[in-house]
Each structure stands twice: as structure tokens, then as C-alpha cells.
């Protein structure tokens, strides 16, 4: 599971400020701890989506006492982004390796596109990776 640590700080107005040390652009708040964590999930998702869209660096999550999970479809896109980077390849290389058109490869990384699992399988295989799936207890 891909999850980023967050810091919750009680504010003087009765709300909770939530930040993510790994993604400095993530700042949100909530009236309760539960609401702040829910807002953090959305803010982390938006930060990752923005970085994917701009093909900017996405840091590996650090450890922390309070983790917020990334939605599954976005997790897969981030893992593919890291696999591409680890293989020292570009999207153009992936286009050639897969024999696909550029828009098909771009959609693999598009946070707003619901990519089919078969397409991820092909992309990971082209990068010499075999994706896995594990269930964990919900937090």
C-alpha cells in the first residue's frame, strides 16, 4: 500500500491543520481529526496528480506514525512512474517498447484516466517489472 505520513496540528480556532512532510504543497485542515485526515487524502491525491501531469519528481513516502493511503488507481500510476524512472526510460521509450501510440502511453500516467489493468500489465512488463497486489488491514 502506498501511504504518505501526515502531521496533524491543533489550531487555536478549534480546527486541525494537516501537512505532509514528503509533499510540501499539501496543506489542509478539518474541524475534527477525522475530517482533517479525509481532507489530507484529497490534498495528497491532488499533489500526486499534479506531479504526474507535469512529470515532476514524486518522492517515496517516508515513515510516520500517521499515514494516509493513496487511492489504488493513483497508486498504480505512481508505481509505473517510479518504474519508468528506475529503468532510466522515457515515455517515448515506452511508446517504442509497447508499439503503442503516444496518447495511449500518456493515459497510463493521466490521473483522470481509468486505465485498464491489462494496459498496466503490458507497461510494467515492458519495464521488466511484475506488479503484485496485497491486501492489508484497513486503518
C-alpha positions in Angstrom: 0.0 0.0 0.0 1.3 3.4 -0.9 0.7 5.8 2.0 2.2 9.2 3.0 2.8 10.4 6.5 0.9 13.5 7.7 1.2 15.8 10.7 -1.9 17.0 12.5 -1.5 20.2 14.5 -4.4 21.5 16.6 -5.0 25.2 15.7 -6.1 27.9 18.1 -9.5 28.1 16.4 -10.5 24.5 17.2 -9.5 23.1 13.8 -6.7 20.7 12.9 -4.0 21.8 10.4 -2.7 18.8 8.3 0.5 18.8 6.4 2.6 16.2 4.6 6.4 16.3 5.1 7.1 14.5 1.9 4.8 16.7 -0.2 5.3 20.3 0.9 2.4 21.6 -1.2 0.0 19.6 0.9 -1.7 21.8 3.4 -5.3 21.4 4.5 -7.5 21.5 7.6 -10.6 19.9 9.2 -12.9 20.6 12.1 -12.1 17.2 13.5 -9.1 14.8 13.2 -11.2 12.5 11.0 -12.2 15.4 8.7 -8.6 16.6 8.6 -7.4 13.2 7.6 -10.1 12.9 4.9 -9.0 16.3 3.6 -5.4 15.2 3.6 -6.2 12.2 1.4 -7.7 14.6 -1.2 -4.8 17.0 -0.9 -2.2 14.2 -1.3 -4.1 12.8 -4.3 -4.2 16.3 -5.9 -0.5 16.8 -5.2 0.4 13.5 -6.8 -1.9 14.1 -9.7 -0.3 17.4 -10.3 3.2 16.0 -10.2 2.2 13.1 -12.6 0.6 15.6 -15.0 3.8 17.7 -15.0 6.0 14.6 -15.0 7.7 16.1 -11.9 9.6 14.1 -9.3 7.4 12.1 -6.9 9.2 11.3 -3.6 8.9 7.9 -2.0 6.8 8.1 1.2 8.8 8.3 4.4 7.7 6.6 7.6 5.5 8.2 10.1 3.1 7.5 12.9 0.0 8.6 11.0 -0.3 7.5 7.3 -2.8 8.4 4.7 -3.3 5.9 1.9 -3.3 6.9 -1.8 -6.3 5.7 -3.9 -5.5 2.4 -5.7 -5.7 3.7 -9.3 -3.4 6.6 -8.4 -1.0 4.2 -6.6 -0.6 2.2 -9.8 0.2 5.3 -11.8 2.8 6.4 -9.3 4.4 3.0 -9.2 4.6 3.0 -13.0 6.1 6.5 -12.9 8.8 5.2 -10.5 9.4 2.0 -12.6 9.9 4.2 -15.7 12.3 6.4 -13.8 14.2 3.4 -12.3 14.6 1.9 -15.8 16.0 5.2 -16.9 13.5 5.3 -19.7 11.2 8.0 -21.1 7.6 7.8 -22.2 8.9 7.8 -25.8 10.9 4.7 -25.0 7.8 3.1 -23.6 5.9 4.0 -26.8 8.5 2.2 -28.8 8.7 -0.8 -26.5 5.0 -1.3 -26.4 4.3 -0.4 -30.1 1.5 1.9 -28.9 0.6 5.4 -29.9 1.9 8.3 -27.7 -1.6 9.2 -26.4 -2.1 5.6 -25.2 1.1 5.8 -23.1 0.3 9.2 -21.8 -3.0 7.9 -20.5 -1.2 5.4 -18.3 0.1 8.4 -16.3 -3.1 10.6 -16.6 -4.6 10.8 -13.1 -8.0 11.4 -14.6 -8.0 8.3 -16.8 -9.2 5.0 -15.6 -6.6 2.8 -17.2 -7.4 -0.9 -17.8 -5.3 -3.4 -15.8 -4.2 -5.2 -18.9 -2.5 -2.0 -20.1 -0.7 -1.6 -16.8 0.5 -5.3 -17.1 1.9 -4.6 -20.5 3.6 -1.4 -19.4 5.2 -3.0 -16.3 6.3 -6.0 -18.4 8.0 -3.7 -20.9 9.9 -2.1 -18.0 10.9 -5.6 -16.7 8.6 -5.4 -13.7 5.9 -7.7 -12.5 3.2 -5.9 -10.5 1.7 -7.5 -7.4 -1.3 -7.0 -5.2 -1.6 -7.4 -1.5 -4.4 -6.8 0.9 -3.8 -5.1 4.2 -6.0 -4.4 7.1 -7.8 -1.1 6.8 -6.5 1.7 9.0 
